[in-house]
Amino acid sequence: MSEFAVDKSVVNGIRTALGIGGVLSLILGILILVWPARTAFVAVSIVAIYAIAAGLVYAGLGIFSRSKSGWSRTGHIVLGVLYVIAGVVAFTNLPAATEWFGIFIGVMVGIVWLVEGVVSLSTLADATSKGWTVFFASLTILAGVMLLFSPLWGAVVLWWLLGTSAVATGLVQLIRAFTFGR
């Protein structure tokens, strides 16, 4: 095989990966923007399926592992049962689970933004641009507080931003797939 053939196959592989990634991102973004609630239900369903599967694995580890101590086995079984219960409860009332998950994500992002703003302020003495550091810290603290006061609204806005950015990155990836190596 010549050096040119290897280079061409590598380029084609990269182009294919970029194209597949772009199509998947574009589809996800469109689904989020066109059917935001249904797409959120699907996302929470995937999390619930994961919880049930992880619960079964943990319970299985606790039940069938002979090398673990009694407390470790009991802990694995209890953790497994809790995961399975969480997954089943999410499936029994998917709209409420989706709303709760949105609130949870909103609160978590709000907390992270608050911490990020405070950490930025704590590095003010070492900052090369104090003005931009104060601006960034103030903005993230304000956004974090807003999310904590209205986490579901914030999660909805974040969901729409995710959809919009997924469409944009999907389109860019597709453009890169068609132009890569040319």
ChimeraX attribute file (.defattr): number of C-alpha atoms within 10 A of each C-alpha:
attribute: neighborCount
match mode: 1-to-1
recipient: residues
	/A:1	5
	/A:2	6
	/A:3	7
	/A:4	9
	/A:5	10
	/A:6	11
	/A:7	12
	/A:8	12
	/A:9	11
	/A:10	13
	/A:11	16
	/A:12	15
	/A:13	13
	/A:14	16
	/A:15	21
	/A:16	15
	/A:17	15
	/A:18	21
	/A:19	21
	/A:20	16
	/A:21	18
	/A:22	24
	/A:23	19
	/A:24	16
	/A:25	22
	/A:26	24
	/A:27	16
	/A:28	19
	/A:29	26
	/A:30	18
	/A:31	18
	/A:32	22
	/A:33	19
	/A:34	13
	/A:35	12
	/A:36	17
	/A:37	17
	/A:38	14
	/A:39	18
	/A:40	21
	/A:41	19
	/A:42	14
	/A:43	14
	/A:44	23
	/A:45	18
	/A:46	13
	/A:47	16
	/A:48	23
	/A:49	19
	/A:50	15
	/A:51	22
	/A:52	21
	/A:53	16
	/A:54	18
	/A:55	24
	/A:56	19
	/A:57	17
	/A:58	22
	/A:59	24
	/A:60	15
	/A:61	19
	/A:62	24
	/A:63	14
	/A:64	10
	/A:65	13
	/A:66	10
	/A:67	9
	/A:68	14
	/A:69	11
	/A:70	11
	/A:71	10
	/A:72	14
	/A:73	21
	/A:74	16
	/A:75	16
	/A:76	23
	/A:77	21
	/A:78	16
	/A:79	19
	/A:80	24
	/A:81	19
	/A:82	17
	/A:83	24
	/A:84	23
	/A:85	16
	/A:86	18
	/A:87	24
	/A:88	16
	/A:89	14
	/A:90	22
	/A:91	18
	/A:92	10
	/A:93	10
	/A:94	18
	/A:95	16
	/A:96	14
	/A:97	20
	/A:98	21
	/A:99	18
	/A:100	16
	/A:101	19
	/A:102	22
	/A:103	21
	/A:104	15
	/A:105	18
	/A:106	26
	/A:107	23
	/A:108	17
	/A:109	20
	/A:110	26
	/A:111	18
	/A:112	15
	/A:113	21
	/A:114	23
	/A:115	16
	/A:116	17
	/A:117	23
	/A:118	16
	/A:119	12
	/A:120	20
	/A:121	18
	/A:122	13
	/A:123	12
	/A:124	16
	/A:125	10
	/A:126	8
	/A:127	14
	/A:128	9
	/A:129	10
	/A:130	14
	/A:131	11
	/A:132	12
	/A:133	18
	/A:134	18
	/A:135	14
	/A:136	16
	/A:137	23
	/A:138	17
	/A:139	15
	/A:140	21
	/A:141	22
	/A:142	16
	/A:143	19
	/A:144	26
	/A:145	17
	/A:146	16
	/A:147	24
	/A:148	20
	/A:149	14
	/A:150	15
	/A:151	23
	/A:152	20
	/A:153	16
	/A:154	23
	/A:155	23
	/A:156	18
	/A:157	13
	/A:158	16
	/A:159	20
	/A:160	17
	/A:161	15
	/A:162	16
	/A:163	23
	/A:164	18
	/A:165	15
	/A:166	24
	/A:167	24
	/A:168	15
	/A:169	18
	/A:170	25
	/A:171	18
	/A:172	15
	/A:173	24
	/A:174	22
	/A:175	15
	/A:176	16
	/A:177	22
	/A:178	13
	/A:179	10
	/A:180	14
	/A:181	13
	/A:182	5
